[in-house]
Structure formats: structure tokens, C-alpha cells
Amino acid sequence: MQMSTGSKKRTIEQLAATVSDSTDFPDIDTAPGLRTLDTALRCPICCELFSGPVTLRCGHCFCSLCIRGSLAQKQECPSCRKGEENEGHLRVNPVVEEAVEAWSKARPFILQLLHRGGRLSGSNSSSESGPSNKRKRSNPDSDSDIELVAPPSGHKTGIGSGTVFSKPQEPMLAASPAETPCPVCGKTVKHEIINQHLDSGCKTFHLNNSKTAWSKIMGPRVDPGKNKQTQAKGKERSLSVEGEALPKVSYDTLKDKQIKQLLQDQGLATLGNRALCIARHQKWVMLWNSNLDKAPKNRKSKSQLRSDLDQWLQEKHESKSKVVVEDTFGHQKKYESEFKRLTEEARPKKAVSSQLSDSREATSSEAKYTDATSSTSSPVKLLSQSPQSPHHDGDNNEIEVL
Amino acid sequence: MDARLRRVNKEIADCKNDKASGIKIELIDESPFHLKGIFPGPEGTPYAGGTFLVDIIIPESYPFQPVKMKFITKVYHPNVSSASGAICLDILKDAWSPVLTLKSTLISLQSLLCSPEPNDPQDAEVAKHFTTSKGSFEDTATYWTQIYAGGPGKKGVSTASSGDGKDEVAMAGLEKAHVDQFEALGFQRGKVIDVLRRLNYRGKNVTQISEDRVVEELLK
């Protein structure tokens, strides 16, 4: 399993230095509570500050996206293993979200104060401050606590800064007279449902949408009618404005065409085989629904979600692609001793029983075979497949040799 | 940088900052998803004083799928394969939870060494040895720790000078007298050790297994 995520050589220290975690703060004796506070506001699954925090019935809190990923594997709380949890049990936790928001603003400031009070040393800005629009991130510090942190204004990304409000919003319908901005969440809501919208705690209230919801649950109906393109577009717009959760789909009951239609409805690419389409749609539903668990002002736009999806697919693709050995001779030479050893180990009995010349021939032909296979799988894998010593369990072949 | 890589980096940093646990993580090659875990053998067990290396592979869907771990260091333990180092531990299989980390998993391995579970064995022969004669099992485990994990050894004397034969007998957890007895009948020493180990010719079992049965096995 050799993954080429980075071409340059990395060390443990370099890897460890690219993260911001609770140990940015001094220990409990120097600054009581700070480290614990930072840990408490982090999702136990991704170890980042909560992004769209949701609570399960047992009370444990996770990022919406993380817990959805976890529940897809096993329907239990990852922390206490209380069972029978599903996505329907998730409850948005706006208090934690607010706390995280405040903390992500306060964090760099407190760190700065701490360092000003302590020793000063050269700043060591980390390499992580790429286009990380995936999650709101606090100041990406190295884990060393003797480092000078740049002023918060220069560094802040994501929700902490004032840029949120100027964030390009989803193409909203121009506020027609029938619509009015909600005084609480700022979203445009139809005038006739503004009261219900406010009563439901700014969860968008829909009138007469049960029909569309049912049709979605029962599977998409591919309308043989005209003008599919505009139909899809209209749906997309209404989805992004209304912020309606997408239902889970049982893909096994759908035909390829219907799955592609589902993707098209969401304005996603329909390339690739069935498995890829399903994976794409599943991930999209997860991204979309977890985005809705955030406070409206922290939500990502549809295009951002789309680029998240693309990134995810790309990473998935990269890690899937096998390592291709270009210089086969060099590769053979490099692992020659390893191959020889493995071949020897793979057939300890024959080497004993047969004539020496025979075994030599066998070994050389085996070596060729191993070389051929090794170009696709790494030598480490081979190592794990072959018995490493004559001590393996229940092996009575050696007795038969007598 | 994807979520998996960020999390792995955090876990590596976590182990690096925690000096108290004695757990270390190192890179094997350039990939951050293929690592080597190092932890000390727990005190008060046959593994005390040894240093145990674990091969760690982070799967693509980590942390939603468990990490793949196996011992690099040879360990004599009912739940660890004495040949391949494969580990039988529930949290590495169906009891995995995404809140578990590399550090907590390595600590679990450490405690697995403290409390073997012979009813759910990975290595059946070792498990038999453990259940029939625990004292002899512990001697063997201590010996393996000394040879492979750099442990202090029971007698504190290096046995390297005493030749390969003694090593093999002690490694298999057998008694020298028994091996000598059958070797005197004209069988190869290696074969004798292998058969006796397979028959679990140890402790109380010695009286239950007749010599004829052993010879029969040797002649097969």
C-alpha cells in the first residue's frame, strides 16, 4: 500500500507540525482549562473544531458530516456504542456551533496573548493554509508552543472573519413582493409562510411540498415529457433556496438511467459507471444534508459543495490508482534480495526434498514469477502473504518430507 | 489536504507530544498511511522489558474503517500468530469505532499482552500451551521476548552461546529431556520439536500422550 500523496520526503516532525490541535496551548499547570476547552470543542472523529455540530440521542456531539459517515458504517454512537442510531436521530446543536464560532475567533487571539507573555521566537507559518474551504479552520499553527502567531486579522479564514457576510450566496431569487427576508436568519422566505418559518426556529417551512417529498422517496420519476433541462434547473434553484434535506435512496432498486437522472437533478456529473455514480450521489446526499445542519450563515453554497465533492472523488481516485513501476529492471534490482528471500520462504519443503539442482531451477523460475507480480503490488504486501517462518500453525508438511 | 490525512497528522502529533505512555509512531516509507508503532511490553508480564513493533496501515476510508495492524516483532501470545504476527482483537475488526485513535489502539494492544484471551485464539498451538501449562507458557513467552523484543530474559543470562538446539527447544516451550528422549530413537531433532509442539507435549499432557503416539506421529 504505497500512496503517493506527496513527492517530497516527509518526516514525522513535519507531519506533526502541519496540524493545529489542543497542544497549541500550554499544559494544565500553566494555563488551566484552555487545552481542555479546545479539546471539548473538537469532534472526536475528525479532531477538528466542530463543523455543523449535531447530537445523538445519547448526548454525544459530532460534526454532521463525520457522524453521517460513521452511521453509514455502523448504526451506533461511536463514543458510547449505544445502538440503533440513525440519521433521523441527529439533532442540530446550535449552542455548540455558536461556542465553536466564538472559540475559533478567540483562539488565535489567546495564542497570541500567550506567546506575547511567554518567549518570542521566529514565526513558523505552516504549509496548511491552502484553499481550505472544506471546513472552517482556526489559525493553522504548528504544535510548538514557542512560536509567534501572526495577528488574527491576517490569518483568519472561514467563518471567523467578517467575510462570511459577503460570501457569494447561492443564486437567490430576486426578492419578489411575495417574499421577504427573515428578520432572524436573513433568508428570503415566502411572505405567506414567514410566521411558520419563525415558529419552527428558522427551519424552512414548506407549503404543499409533501407531494414532491413522496415522489422523491418513492424514487425519481423520469418524466418522458419535454424540456428536462429546464426542469432540472428549476429544481436545483428551489433546493438551494429552500434548503430541503435529501432523502436516502435505495440504489439497488433503481436502474442506471434513474441514478443518472438523480445526479442530473442535482446538477452533478453523470460520467462513470454505476458504482461511481452511486458513490457520487451518496456522498452528495451526505454533504448536502450535513451542510443543512449548519447555521444558515455558515452554510456553503452549492458550488462549494460541488467542488468538495469533486475533491473527494479526485482523492478517492488517486488513492485507488496503483503504483506503476516504470523502471522494471531497476525495480527488480532494488528488491532482488527481498524477492529471493520470499521465494526461498515460499517453498521450504521442496528445497529440502528435491535435488539441489532441481530446487535451484525452481527457485529461478519462481523468482521470475515473483518479479512479474511485484510490479503491481508492493513488496510489503508480498511479505505479508508468504509464511515468514517454518513455525506457522498447523503446518505438518515438514513431517511428510521424511 | 483531505480529512484522513489531517487526522493522521494529528494522531502522530498526539503520540509525539505524549512522552508518558511510551508509545511512538514512525514512518516506514514516505507515505503517512504506512506507519510503525512502537510500545514497551507491559510490566508484570512475560513481555516486560521488551520493545514491540507493530506494522500499521491506514485504510482509505479511515477513520470509518479500522486500521490494519500486525506485529513486526515476534510475540508468543494466544491472540497473536507466532508466524505472521496477525492480531486477533475485536477493536481491529467489528468493534472498531471512529473515535479510536492510533494511540488508543496501540494501548489496547499493550493491554492485550497483559490479558490473553485463549478462548478466542489466533494461534491455536500457543493457546493450547497457555491453557495446559501456564508456567511453561510464560517461560516461553519470556524467552521470545528476550530473543525477539530485546527483553531482559528470565535468568538474565545470554543464551546465544549455548547453541541453536537449546534455543529451538525453549522457543517451542518444550523440555529438553523430552526432545532428547525421542532424538535418541533416531529422529531428526527439528522433527521431534515440531511434533511435540503440535501434540502439546507439555506439563500434564505428557502423561496423557503415550510414547507410541509420538513415534507414530514422527513416522508419518
Interface residues (C-beta under 8 A of the other chain):
Chain A: M1 Q2 M3 S4 T5 G6 K9 R10 T11 I12 E13 L15 A16 A17 T18 V19 D21 T23 P44 I45 C46 C47 E48 C66 G69 S70 A72 Q73 K74 P78 S79 R81 E128 G130 S132 K134 D143 Q311 W312 E315 K316 S319 K320 V380 S384 P387 Q388 S389 H391 H392 D393 G394 N396 E398 I399 E400 L402
Chain B: M1 D2 A3 L5 R6 R7 V8 N9 K10 E11 I12 A13 D14 K16 N17 I25 E26 L27 I28 D29 E30 S31 P32 F33 H34 I57 E60 P63 F64 Q65 K70 S81 S82 A83 S84 G85 S97 P98 V99 D123 A124 E125 Q188 G190 K191 D194 V195 R198 E217 L218 L219 K220
